[in-house]
Amino acid sequence: MIKSDVHMTRVRQSLLQERQRLHEIQRLRSEALTRLEAKRRQREAAFRQQESKRTGLAQIEQWKQEQGLDRFDRNSREKRSQRTAHRRPLRSSKKTYRQKKNRPGKHRREQLRQARHAGR
């Protein structure tokens, strides 16, 4: 059975399209794997950086203790708390409902006025 040229061109076109589709799928998969690998490397680098920071801080603390330079030891904390204990607490700018008013209310003013007039 012989196929016509038109039919063969269509077959070639479909084969080419299928091959291109497979190449595109393969390219997308490789890009996704590359992204995942990059993310994994970033996580590892961040972990290594945190670990080095942690060990560096531990070494600094150890050196301070060896040198006797620990400024925030227990005695200095107690002294600081004694210095701040006698201070007056900060006032808030808002008035609370329990604060004493400078002026009595309307009802009380009326009572005081009547008491003054009754005493005359």
Secondary structure, DSSP 4 states (H G I P E B T S, - for coil): -PPPHHHHHHHHHHHHHHHHHHHHHHHHHHHHHHHHHHHHHHHHHHHHHHHHHHHHHHHHHHHHHHHT--TTSHHHHHHHHHHHHTSPPPPPSSPPTTSPPSS--HHHHHHHHHHHHHH-
